[in-house]
């Protein structure tokens, strides 16, 4: 019997919900789903330029597990590029270090202010959306 899958730690949610192919219409059924832990592995290794040991520590997983996640993410991205498929960030077993919010007025993103009444630090609007669950 396999072990229960532990949640992978993410520092913050993605700024977008996915990427769309230009010049192709009506292909919703041909989407490639990139799990949030796969997104985080690519972000830490390729964008933040961390080595695998550093990224594994941040995600609170082993280095071999990070390698498997990263290889699967690269395979999905390559398939989407070659086959002209949309990439959608969704799913996976992740946990966030903090609660993240997005302002519906000015589109600013911010982490948990630790207050009962949550408002945007930029425009002071209370029209904010909780982001932690919006990708699952």
N, CA, C and O atoms as a GROMACS GRO file, in nm:
protein
  544
    1UNK      N    1   0.085  -0.118   0.000
    1UNK     CA    2   0.000   0.000   0.000
    1UNK      C    3   0.090   0.124   0.000
    1UNK      O    4   0.179   0.135   0.084
    2UNK      N    5   0.067   0.217  -0.092
    2UNK     CA    6   0.152   0.338  -0.097
    2UNK      C    7   0.124   0.430   0.021
    2UNK      O    8   0.016   0.431   0.080
    3UNK      N    9   0.226   0.508   0.052
    3UNK     CA   10   0.211   0.606   0.159
    3UNK      C   11   0.117   0.718   0.116
    3UNK      O   12   0.098   0.742  -0.003
    4UNK      N   13   0.059   0.785   0.213
    4UNK     CA   14  -0.027   0.900   0.187
    4UNK      C   15   0.059   1.014   0.133
    4UNK      O   16   0.166   1.042   0.188
    5UNK      N   17   0.014   1.079   0.027
    5UNK     CA   18   0.089   1.188  -0.035
    5UNK      C   19   0.083   1.312   0.054
    5UNK      O   20  -0.024   1.360   0.089
    6UNK      N   21   0.202   1.364   0.089
    6UNK     CA   22   0.210   1.485   0.172
    6UNK      C   23   0.189   1.608   0.085
    6UNK      O   24   0.224   1.609  -0.033
    7UNK      N   25   0.133   1.712   0.145
    7UNK     CA   26   0.114   1.838   0.073
    7UNK      C   27   0.250   1.904   0.049
    7UNK      O   28   0.335   1.907   0.138
    8UNK      N   29   0.268   1.956  -0.071
    8UNK     CA   30   0.391   2.027  -0.105
    8UNK      C   31   0.372   2.175  -0.072
    8UNK      O   32   0.265   2.230  -0.096
    9UNK      N   33   0.473   2.236  -0.018
    9UNK     CA   34   0.464   2.375   0.025
    9UNK      C   35   0.489   2.470  -0.093
    9UNK      O   36   0.584   2.452  -0.169
   10UNK      N   37   0.403   2.569  -0.106
   10UNK     CA   38   0.419   2.675  -0.206
   10UNK      C   39   0.430   2.808  -0.132
   10UNK      O   40   0.362   2.829  -0.032
   11UNK      N   41   0.515   2.896  -0.181
   11UNK     CA   42   0.529   3.026  -0.117
   11UNK      C   43   0.414   3.118  -0.150
   11UNK      O   44   0.368   3.194  -0.065
   12UNK      N   45   0.365   3.112  -0.277
   12UNK     CA   46   0.252   3.194  -0.318
   12UNK      C   47   0.184   3.130  -0.439
   12UNK      O   48   0.247   3.052  -0.510
   13UNK      N   49   0.058   3.162  -0.464
   13UNK     CA   50  -0.010   3.105  -0.581
   13UNK      C   51   0.041   3.170  -0.709
   13UNK      O   52   0.097   3.280  -0.705
   14UNK      N   53   0.022   3.104  -0.824
   14UNK     CA   54   0.062   3.165  -0.952
   14UNK      C   55  -0.013   3.296  -0.976
   14UNK      O   56  -0.124   3.314  -0.928
   15UNK      N   57   0.049   3.385  -1.051
   15UNK     CA   58  -0.015   3.514  -1.082
   15UNK      C   59  -0.123   3.500  -1.188
   15UNK      O   60  -0.208   3.588  -1.202
   16UNK      N   61  -0.119   3.390  -1.264
   16UNK     CA   62  -0.219   3.364  -1.367
   16UNK      C   63  -0.275   3.224  -1.347
   16UNK      O   64  -0.219   3.145  -1.271
   17UNK      N   65  -0.384   3.192  -1.415
   17UNK     CA   66  -0.445   3.059  -1.403
   17UNK      C   67  -0.405   2.967  -1.517
   17UNK      O   68  -0.445   2.850  -1.519
   18UNK      N   69  -0.325   3.017  -1.611
   18UNK     CA   70  -0.279   2.934  -1.720
   18UNK      C   71  -0.231   3.017  -1.837
   18UNK      O   72  -0.223   3.140  -1.829
   19UNK      N   73  -0.200   2.948  -1.947
   19UNK     CA   74  -0.153   3.012  -2.070
   19UNK      C   75  -0.234   2.959  -2.186
   19UNK      O   76  -0.269   2.841  -2.190
   20UNK      N   77  -0.265   3.046  -2.281
   20UNK     CA   78  -0.344   3.007  -2.396
   20UNK      C   79  -0.263   3.018  -2.524
   20UNK      O   80  -0.180   3.107  -2.538
   21UNK      N   81  -0.287   2.926  -2.615
   21UNK     CA   82  -0.218   2.924  -2.742
   21UNK      C   83  -0.278   3.029  -2.834
   21UNK      O   84  -0.401   3.042  -2.842
   22UNK      N   85  -0.194   3.105  -2.902
   22UNK     CA   86  -0.239   3.207  -2.996
   22UNK      C   87  -0.270   3.144  -3.130
   22UNK      O   88  -0.195   3.059  -3.179
   23UNK      N   89  -0.382   3.185  -3.190
   23UNK     CA   90  -0.415   3.139  -3.324
   23UNK      C   91  -0.495   3.011  -3.331
   23UNK      O   92  -0.525   2.963  -3.441
   24UNK      N   93  -0.531   2.953  -3.217
   24UNK     CA   94  -0.610   2.830  -3.216
   24UNK      C   95  -0.733   2.856  -3.131
   24UNK      O   96  -0.723   2.904  -3.018
   25UNK      N   97  -0.852   2.824  -3.187
   25UNK     CA   98  -0.976   2.850  -3.113
   25UNK      C   99  -1.051   2.721  -3.084
   25UNK      O  100  -1.035   2.621  -3.153
   26UNK      N  101  -1.130   2.726  -2.980
   26UNK     CA  102  -1.221   2.617  -2.948
   26UNK      C  103  -1.154   2.485  -2.914
   26UNK      O  104  -1.202   2.379  -2.955
   27UNK      N  105  -1.046   2.489  -2.839
   27UNK     CA  106  -0.975   2.366  -2.806
   27UNK      C  107  -0.974   2.342  -2.656
   27UNK      O  108  -0.875   2.295  -2.601
   28UNK      N  109  -1.084   2.372  -2.588
   28UNK     CA  110  -1.092   2.355  -2.443
   28UNK      C  111  -1.068   2.210  -2.402
   28UNK      O  112  -1.013   2.184  -2.295
   29UNK      N  113  -1.108   2.116  -2.486
   29UNK     CA  114  -1.090   1.975  -2.450
   29UNK      C  115  -0.945   1.931  -2.466
   29UNK      O  116  -0.909   1.820  -2.425
   30UNK      N  117  -0.862   2.016  -2.524
   30UNK     CA  118  -0.723   1.980  -2.550
   30UNK      C  119  -0.628   2.056  -2.457
   30UNK      O  120  -0.519   2.095  -2.498
   31UNK      N  121  -0.670   2.078  -2.334
   31UNK     CA  122  -0.588   2.151  -2.238
   31UNK      C  123  -0.490   2.057  -2.169
   31UNK      O  124  -0.518   1.938  -2.150
   32UNK      N  125  -0.375   2.111  -2.130
   32UNK     CA  126  -0.275   2.038  -2.053
   32UNK      C  127  -0.282   2.095  -1.911
   32UNK      O  128  -0.264   2.215  -1.892
   33UNK      N  129  -0.306   2.011  -1.812
   33UNK     CA  130  -0.316   2.056  -1.674
   33UNK      C  131  -0.183   2.039  -1.604
   33UNK      O  132  -0.131   1.928  -1.594
   34UNK      N  133  -0.128   2.150  -1.556
   34UNK     CA  134  -0.003   2.151  -1.482
   34UNK      C  135  -0.038   2.164  -1.335
   34UNK      O  136  -0.097   2.265  -1.294
   35UNK      N  137  -0.004   2.063  -1.255
   35UNK     CA  138  -0.034   2.068  -1.112
   35UNK      C  139   0.042   2.181  -1.046
   35UNK      O  140   0.147   2.223  -1.094
   36UNK      N  141  -0.011   2.231  -0.936
   36UNK     CA  142   0.053   2.343  -0.868
   36UNK      C  143   0.193   2.309  -0.819
   36UNK      O  144   0.281   2.396  -0.820
   37UNK      N  145   0.216   2.186  -0.776
   37UNK     CA  146   0.351   2.151  -0.732
   37UNK      C  147   0.447   2.145  -0.852
   37UNK      O  148   0.567   2.170  -0.836
   38UNK      N  149   0.396   2.113  -0.971
   38UNK     CA  150   0.479   2.115  -1.091
   38UNK      C  151   0.513   2.259  -1.130
   38UNK      O  152   0.627   2.289  -1.168
   39UNK      N  153   0.414   2.347  -1.119
   39UNK     CA  154   0.439   2.490  -1.143
   39UNK      C  155   0.546   2.542  -1.047
   39UNK      O  156   0.638   2.613  -1.088
   40UNK      N  157   0.533   2.507  -0.920
   40UNK     CA  158   0.627   2.556  -0.818
   40UNK      C  159   0.768   2.502  -0.843
   40UNK      O  160   0.865   2.575  -0.823
   41UNK      N  161   0.780   2.378  -0.887
   41UNK     CA  162   0.912   2.321  -0.917
   41UNK      C  163   0.978   2.398  -1.032
   41UNK      O  164   1.096   2.432  -1.023
   42UNK      N  165   0.903   2.427  -1.138
   42UNK     CA  166   0.958   2.505  -1.249
   42UNK      C  167   0.994   2.645  -1.203
   42UNK      O  168   1.099   2.698  -1.241
   43UNK      N  169   0.908   2.707  -1.123
   43UNK     CA  170   0.934   2.843  -1.075
   43UNK      C  171   1.063   2.848  -0.993
   43UNK      O  172   1.147   2.936  -1.014
   44UNK      N  173   1.079   2.755  -0.901
   44UNK     CA  174   1.197   2.757  -0.814
   44UNK      C  175   1.325   2.722  -0.889
   44UNK      O  176   1.428   2.786  -0.869
   45UNK      N  177   1.319   2.620  -0.974
   45UNK     CA  178   1.440   2.573  -1.042
   45UNK      C  179   1.480   2.660  -1.161
   45UNK      O  180   1.597   2.693  -1.176
   46UNK      N  181   1.384   2.697  -1.245
   46UNK     CA  182   1.416   2.770  -1.368
   46UNK      C  183   1.406   2.921  -1.355
   46UNK      O  184   1.486   2.994  -1.413
   47UNK      N  185   1.308   2.969  -1.281
   47UNK     CA  186   1.290   3.114  -1.268
   47UNK      C  187   1.375   3.172  -1.155
   47UNK      O  188   1.444   3.272  -1.174
   48UNK      N  189   1.370   3.108  -1.038
   48UNK     CA  190   1.448   3.157  -0.923
   48UNK      C  191   1.592   3.106  -0.924
   48UNK      O  192   1.675   3.150  -0.844
   49UNK      N  193   1.623   3.012  -1.015
   49UNK     CA  194   1.758   2.959  -1.033
   49UNK      C  195   1.815   2.893  -0.906
   49UNK      O  196   1.934   2.904  -0.878
   50UNK      N  197   1.730   2.825  -0.831
   50UNK     CA  198   1.776   2.750  -0.716
   50UNK      C  199   1.824   2.614  -0.762
   50UNK      O  200   1.782   2.566  -0.867
   51UNK      N  201   1.911   2.550  -0.684
   51UNK     CA  202   1.946   2.412  -0.716
   51UNK      C  203   1.838   2.321  -0.658
   51UNK      O  204   1.753   2.366  -0.581
   52UNK      N  205   1.843   2.194  -0.695
   52UNK     CA  206   1.737   2.102  -0.654
   52UNK      C  207   1.730   2.084  -0.503
   52UNK      O  208   1.621   2.068  -0.448
   53UNK      N  209   1.842   2.084  -0.437
   53UNK     CA  210   1.842   2.068  -0.291
   53UNK      C  211   1.773   2.187  -0.224
   53UNK      O  212   1.692   2.168  -0.133
   54UNK      N  213   1.804   2.309  -0.268
   54UNK     CA  214   1.741   2.429  -0.210
   54UNK      C  215   1.591   2.429  -0.236
   54UNK      O  216   1.512   2.460  -0.146
   55UNK      N  217   1.550   2.396  -0.358
   55UNK     CA  218   1.408   2.394  -0.392
   55UNK      C  219   1.334   2.288  -0.313
   55UNK      O  220   1.222   2.311  -0.267
   56UNK      N  221   1.395   2.171  -0.296
   56UNK     CA  222   1.332   2.063  -0.219
   56UNK      C  223   1.308   2.106  -0.074
   56UNK      O  224   1.204   2.076  -0.016
   57UNK      N  225   1.405   2.175  -0.017
   57UNK     CA  226   1.391   2.223   0.122
   57UNK      C  227   1.274   2.322   0.131
   57UNK      O  228   1.194   2.314   0.223
   58UNK      N  229   1.265   2.415   0.035
   58UNK     CA  230   1.156   2.513   0.036
   58UNK      C  231   1.019   2.447   0.021
   58UNK      O  232   0.922   2.491   0.083
   59UNK      N  233   1.011   2.342  -0.062
   59UNK     CA  234   0.884   2.274  -0.083
   59UNK      C  235   0.855   2.168   0.022
   59UNK      O  236   0.747   2.108   0.023
   60UNK      N  237   0.952   2.144   0.111
   60UNK     CA  238   0.940   2.046   0.219
   60UNK      C  239   0.916   1.905   0.165
   60UNK      O  240   0.830   1.832   0.213
   61UNK      N  241   0.996   1.868   0.062
   61UNK     CA  242   0.992   1.735   0.004
   61UNK      C  243   1.136   1.688  -0.017
   61UNK      O  244   1.230   1.766  -0.002
   62UNK      N  245   1.152   1.561  -0.050
   62UNK     CA  246   1.287   1.510  -0.075
   62UNK      C  247   1.335   1.553  -0.214
   62UNK      O  248   1.255   1.587  -0.301
   63UNK      N  249   1.466   1.552  -0.233
   63UNK     CA  250   1.521   1.589  -0.362
   63UNK      C  251   1.477   1.494  -0.474
   63UNK      O  252   1.444   1.541  -0.582
   64UNK      N  253   1.476   1.360  -0.451
   64UNK     CA  254   1.426   1.272  -0.556
   64UNK      C  255   1.280   1.298  -0.593
   64UNK      O  256   1.242   1.287  -0.710
   65UNK      N  257   1.198   1.332  -0.495
   65UNK     CA  258   1.058   1.365  -0.523
   65UNK      C  259   1.050   1.492  -0.607
   65UNK      O  260   0.972   1.499  -0.702
   66UNK      N  261   1.130   1.591  -0.573
   66UNK     CA  262   1.134   1.714  -0.653
   66UNK      C  263   1.175   1.684  -0.796
   66UNK      O  264   1.117   1.739  -0.890
   67UNK      N  265   1.273   1.597  -0.815
   67UNK     CA  266   1.318   1.560  -0.949
   67UNK      C  267   1.206   1.497  -1.029
   67UNK      O  268   1.189   1.528  -1.147
   68UNK      N  269   1.129   1.407  -0.968
   68UNK     CA  270   1.018   1.344  -1.038
   68UNK      C  271   0.911   1.447  -1.076
   68UNK      O  272   0.857   1.444  -1.187
   69UNK      N  273   0.879   1.538  -0.984
   69UNK     CA  274   0.780   1.643  -1.011
   69UNK      C  275   0.828   1.731  -1.126
   69UNK      O  276   0.751   1.763  -1.216
   70UNK      N  277   0.954   1.771  -1.122
   70UNK     CA  278   1.012   1.860  -1.223
   70UNK      C  279   1.014   1.794  -1.362
   70UNK      O  280   0.982   1.859  -1.462
   71UNK      N  281   1.052   1.667  -1.368
   71UNK     CA  282   1.054   1.596  -1.496
   71UNK      C  283   0.915   1.585  -1.556
   71UNK      O  284   0.899   1.601  -1.677
   72UNK      N  285   0.816   1.558  -1.474
   72UNK     CA  286   0.678   1.550  -1.523
   72UNK      C  287   0.631   1.687  -1.571
   72UNK      O  288   0.563   1.696  -1.674
   73UNK      N  289   0.666   1.793  -1.500
   73UNK     CA  290   0.628   1.928  -1.541
   73UNK      C  291   0.692   1.964  -1.676
   73UNK      O  292   0.625   2.019  -1.763
   74UNK      N  293   0.819   1.934  -1.693
   74UNK     CA  294   0.886   1.962  -1.820
   74UNK      C  295   0.824   1.883  -1.934
   74UNK      O  296   0.811   1.935  -2.045
   75UNK      N  297   0.787   1.758  -1.909
   75UNK     CA  298   0.723   1.676  -2.012
   75UNK      C  299   0.590   1.738  -2.055
   75UNK      O  300   0.559   1.744  -2.174
   76UNK      N  301   0.511   1.785  -1.958
   76UNK     CA  302   0.382   1.846  -1.989
   76UNK      C  303   0.399   1.977  -2.067
   76UNK      O  304   0.326   2.001  -2.164
   77UNK      N  305   0.495   2.060  -2.026
   77UNK     CA  306   0.519   2.187  -2.096
   77UNK      C  307   0.566   2.160  -2.239
   77UNK      O  308   0.521   2.227  -2.332
   78UNK      N  309   0.654   2.064  -2.257
   78UNK     CA  310   0.703   2.030  -2.391
   78UNK      C  311   0.590   1.979  -2.479
   78UNK      O  312   0.581   2.016  -2.596
   79UNK      N  313   0.504   1.895  -2.424
   79UNK     CA  314   0.390   1.843  -2.498
   79UNK      C  315   0.297   1.957  -2.540
   79UNK      O  316   0.250   1.960  -2.653
   80UNK      N  317   0.271   2.049  -2.448
   80UNK     CA  318   0.184   2.163  -2.480
   80UNK      C  319   0.244   2.250  -2.590
   80UNK      O  320   0.172   2.295  -2.679
   81UNK      N  321   0.374   2.273  -2.586
   81UNK     CA  322   0.441   2.353  -2.689
   81UNK      C  323   0.432   2.284  -2.825
   81UNK      O  324   0.394   2.347  -2.924
   82UNK      N  325   0.468   2.158  -2.831
   82UNK     CA  326   0.475   2.086  -2.958
   82UNK      C  327   0.336   2.064  -3.018
   82UNK      O  328   0.318   2.076  -3.140
   83UNK      N  329   0.239   2.031  -2.934
   83UNK     CA  330   0.105   2.000  -2.982
   83UNK      C  331   0.012   2.122  -2.985
   83UNK      O  332  -0.104   2.109  -3.024
   84UNK      N  333   0.060   2.239  -2.944
   84UNK     CA  334  -0.021   2.360  -2.945
   84UNK      C  335  -0.139   2.354  -2.850
   84UNK      O  336  -0.251   2.387  -2.888
   85UNK      N  337  -0.114   2.311  -2.728
   85UNK     CA  338  -0.220   2.297  -2.628
   85UNK      C  339  -0.210   2.407  -2.524
   85UNK      O  340  -0.101   2.455  -2.492
   86UNK      N  341  -0.326   2.448  -2.470
   86UNK     CA  342  -0.330   2.544  -2.360
   86UNK      C  343  -0.275   2.477  -2.234
   86UNK      O  344  -0.288   2.356  -2.216
   87UNK      N  345  -0.214   2.556  -2.146
   87UNK     CA  346  -0.166   2.507  -2.017
   87UNK      C  347  -0.252   2.571  -1.909
   87UNK      O  348  -0.265   2.693  -1.904
   88UNK      N  349  -0.308   2.489  -1.822
   88UNK     CA  350  -0.393   2.536  -1.712
   88UNK      C  351  -0.330   2.491  -1.581
   88UNK      O  352  -0.298   2.373  -1.565
   89UNK      N  353  -0.312   2.585  -1.487
   89UNK     CA  354  -0.258   2.553  -1.355
   89UNK      C  355  -0.374   2.513  -1.265
   89UNK      O  356  -0.462   2.594  -1.236
   90UNK      N  357  -0.374   2.388  -1.222
   90UNK     CA  358  -0.486   2.343  -1.140
   90UNK      C  359  -0.452   2.212  -1.070
   90UNK      O  360  -0.383   2.127  -1.125
   91UNK      N  361  -0.503   2.199  -0.949
   91UNK     CA  362  -0.494   2.073  -0.879
   91UNK      C  363  -0.362   2.052  -0.807
   91UNK      O  364  -0.276   2.139  -0.802
   92UNK      N  365  -0.349   1.934  -0.755
   92UNK     CA  366  -0.230   1.901  -0.679
   92UNK      C  367  -0.256   1.915  -0.530
   92UNK      O  368  -0.353   1.977  -0.487
   93UNK      N  369  -0.168   1.856  -0.454
   93UNK     CA  370  -0.181   1.862  -0.307
   93UNK      C  371  -0.075   1.959  -0.256
   93UNK      O  372   0.040   1.922  -0.237
   94UNK      N  373  -0.118   2.083  -0.235
   94UNK     CA  374  -0.025   2.186  -0.191
   94UNK      C  375  -0.078   2.258  -0.068
   94UNK      O  376  -0.198   2.254  -0.038
   95UNK      N  377   0.014   2.323   0.001
   95UNK     CA  378  -0.023   2.410   0.112
   95UNK      C  379   0.055   2.540   0.094
   95UNK      O  380   0.168   2.538   0.046
   96UNK      N  381  -0.004   2.649   0.132
   96UNK     CA  382   0.060   2.779   0.119
   96UNK      C  383   0.113   2.822   0.254
   96UNK      O  384   0.054   2.791   0.358
   97UNK      N  385   0.225   2.893   0.252
   97UNK     CA  386   0.285   2.942   0.375
   97UNK      C  387   0.196   3.046   0.442
   97UNK      O  388   0.188   3.053   0.564
   98UNK      N  389   0.129   3.127   0.361
   98UNK     CA  390   0.041   3.233   0.411
   98UNK      C  391  -0.088   3.231   0.330
   98UNK      O  392  -0.096   3.166   0.226
   99UNK      N  393  -0.189   3.302   0.379
   99UNK     CA  394  -0.310   3.322   0.301
   99UNK      C  395  -0.286   3.435   0.202
   99UNK      O  396  -0.230   3.539   0.238
  100UNK      N  397  -0.328   3.414   0.077
  100UNK     CA  398  -0.306   3.514  -0.029
  100UNK      C  399  -0.440   3.565  -0.081
  100UNK      O  400  -0.538   3.491  -0.091
  101UNK      N  401  -0.442   3.696  -0.113
  101UNK     CA  402  -0.562   3.763  -0.159
  101UNK      C  403  -0.531   3.846  -0.283
  101UNK      O  404  -0.417   3.885  -0.307
  102UNK      N  405  -0.636   3.873  -0.360
  102UNK     CA  406  -0.626   3.959  -0.477
  102UNK      C  407  -0.735   4.064  -0.469
  102UNK      O  408  -0.850   4.032  -0.439
  103UNK      N  409  -0.699   4.189  -0.494
  103UNK     CA  410  -0.796   4.297  -0.493
  103UNK      C  411  -0.870   4.298  -0.626
  103UNK      O  412  -0.807   4.298  -0.732
  104UNK      N  413  -1.002   4.297  -0.622
  104UNK     CA  414  -1.082   4.300  -0.745
  104UNK      C  415  -1.087   4.438  -0.809
  104UNK      O  416  -1.128   4.452  -0.924
  105UNK      N  417  -1.046   4.542  -0.735
  105UNK     CA  418  -1.045   4.678  -0.791
  105UNK      C  419  -0.914   4.710  -0.862
  105UNK      O  420  -0.915   4.746  -0.980
  106UNK      N  421  -0.803   4.699  -0.792
  106UNK     CA  422  -0.673   4.739  -0.849
  106UNK      C  423  -0.587   4.620  -0.890
  106UNK      O  424  -0.477   4.638  -0.943
  107UNK      N  425  -0.637   4.496  -0.868
  107UNK     CA  426  -0.567   4.372  -0.905
  107UNK      C  427  -0.437   4.347  -0.828
  107UNK      O  428  -0.358   4.262  -0.868
  108UNK      N  429  -0.415   4.417  -0.719
  108UNK     CA  430  -0.297   4.394  -0.636
  108UNK      C  431  -0.310   4.259  -0.566
  108UNK      O  432  -0.421   4.215  -0.534
  109UNK      N  433  -0.197   4.194  -0.543
  109UNK     CA  434  -0.193   4.067  -0.470
  109UNK      C  435  -0.118   4.089  -0.340
  109UNK      O  436  -0.015   4.157  -0.338
  110UNK      N  437  -0.169   4.033  -0.232
  110UNK     CA  438  -0.104   4.052  -0.103
  110UNK      C  439  -0.131   3.933  -0.014
  110UNK      O  440  -0.227   3.859  -0.033
  111UNK      N  441  -0.042   3.915   0.084
  111UNK     CA  442  -0.057   3.802   0.177
  111UNK      C  443  -0.138   3.846   0.298
  111UNK      O  444  -0.173   3.962   0.314
  112UNK      N  445  -0.167   3.748   0.382
  112UNK     CA  446  -0.254   3.768   0.498
  112UNK      C  447  -0.206   3.883   0.586
  112UNK      O  448  -0.095   3.877   0.641
  113UNK      N  449  -0.287   3.986   0.600
  113UNK     CA  450  -0.246   4.097   0.686
  113UNK      C  451  -0.261   4.068   0.835
  113UNK      O  452  -0.216   4.146   0.919
  114UNK      N  453  -0.323   3.955   0.869
  114UNK     CA  454  -0.339   3.919   1.010
  114UNK      C  455  -0.447   3.998   1.081
  114UNK      O  456  -0.446   4.007   1.204
  115UNK      N  457  -0.538   4.055   1.006
  115UNK     CA  458  -0.647   4.133   1.064
  115UNK      C  459  -0.780   4.065   1.037
  115UNK      O  460  -0.791   3.983   0.947
  116UNK      N  461  -0.880   4.100   1.116
  116UNK     CA  462  -1.013   4.043   1.098
  116UNK      C  463  -1.078   4.097   0.971
  116UNK      O  464  -1.136   4.022   0.893
  117UNK      N  465  -1.069   4.229   0.950
  117UNK     CA  466  -1.125   4.288   0.828
  117UNK      C  467  -1.012   4.302   0.725
  117UNK      O  468  -0.916   4.375   0.746
  118UNK      N  469  -1.026   4.232   0.615
  118UNK     CA  470  -0.921   4.228   0.514
  118UNK      C  471  -0.951   4.332   0.407
  118UNK      O  472  -1.060   4.335   0.349
  119UNK      N  473  -0.852   4.417   0.382
  119UNK     CA  474  -0.866   4.518   0.276
  119UNK      C  475  -0.734   4.530   0.202
  119UNK      O  476  -0.628   4.495   0.254
  120UNK      N  477  -0.743   4.581   0.081
  120UNK     CA  478  -0.626   4.594  -0.006
  120UNK      C  479  -0.530   4.699   0.051
  120UNK      O  480  -0.573   4.810   0.085
  121UNK      N  481  -0.401   4.667   0.062
  121UNK     CA  482  -0.306   4.765   0.112
  121UNK      C  483  -0.278   4.878   0.013
  121UNK      O  484  -0.229   4.984   0.051
  122UNK      N  485  -0.310   4.856  -0.115
  122UNK     CA  486  -0.284   4.957  -0.218
  122UNK      C  487  -0.397   5.060  -0.226
  122UNK      O  488  -0.374   5.180  -0.212
  123UNK      N  489  -0.521   5.010  -0.249
  123UNK     CA  490  -0.633   5.102  -0.272
  123UNK      C  491  -0.733   5.104  -0.156
  123UNK      O  492  -0.832   5.178  -0.162
  124UNK      N  493  -0.709   5.025  -0.053
  124UNK     CA  494  -0.793   5.018   0.068
  124UNK      C  495  -0.932   4.959   0.044
  124UNK      O  496  -1.018   4.969   0.131
  125UNK      N  497  -0.955   4.898  -0.072
  125UNK     CA  498  -1.084   4.836  -0.103
  125UNK      C  499  -1.101   4.708  -0.021
  125UNK      O  500  -1.004   4.639   0.010
  126UNK      N  501  -1.227   4.678   0.014
  126UNK     CA  502  -1.256   4.553   0.083
  126UNK      C  503  -1.308   4.446  -0.014
  126UNK      O  504  -1.346   4.337   0.028
  127UNK      N  505  -1.309   4.478  -0.143
  127UNK     CA  506  -1.351   4.384  -0.247
  127UNK      C  507  -1.231   4.297  -0.285
  127UNK      O  508  -1.168   4.318  -0.389
  128UNK      N  509  -1.200   4.198  -0.199
  128UNK     CA  510  -1.083   4.113  -0.219
  128UNK      C  511  -1.128   3.967  -0.236
  128UNK      O  512  -1.234   3.927  -0.187
  129UNK      N  513  -1.045   3.889  -0.304
  129UNK     CA  514  -1.073   3.748  -0.330
  129UNK      C  515  -0.964   3.663  -0.267
  129UNK      O  516  -0.845   3.693  -0.280
  130UNK      N  517  -1.005   3.557  -0.199
  130UNK     CA  518  -0.911   3.462  -0.139
  130UNK      C  519  -0.854   3.374  -0.250
  130UNK      O  520  -0.930   3.310  -0.322
  131UNK      N  521  -0.721   3.369  -0.264
  131UNK     CA  522  -0.657   3.298  -0.375
  131UNK      C  523  -0.615   3.156  -0.344
  131UNK      O  524  -0.600   3.077  -0.437
  132UNK      N  525  -0.595   3.120  -0.220
  132UNK     CA  526  -0.539   2.989  -0.187
  132UNK      C  527  -0.617   2.872  -0.246
  132UNK      O  528  -0.557   2.771  -0.284
  133UNK      N  529  -0.748   2.884  -0.256
  133UNK     CA  530  -0.830   2.775  -0.305
  133UNK      C  531  -0.872   2.791  -0.451
  133UNK      O  532  -0.941   2.705  -0.504
  134UNK      N  533  -0.832   2.900  -0.516
  134UNK     CA  534  -0.883   2.927  -0.650
  134UNK      C  535  -0.820   2.843  -0.759
  134UNK      O  536  -0.868   2.846  -0.873
  135UNK      N  537  -0.714   2.766  -0.729
  135UNK     CA  538  -0.647   2.685  -0.830
  135UNK      C  539  -0.674   2.536  -0.812
  135UNK      O  540  -0.630   2.456  -0.894
  136UNK      N  541  -0.744   2.499  -0.708
  136UNK     CA  542  -0.765   2.355  -0.683
  136UNK      C  543  -0.894   2.308  -0.743
  136UNK      O  544  -0.928   2.190  -0.732
   0.00000   0.00000   0.00000
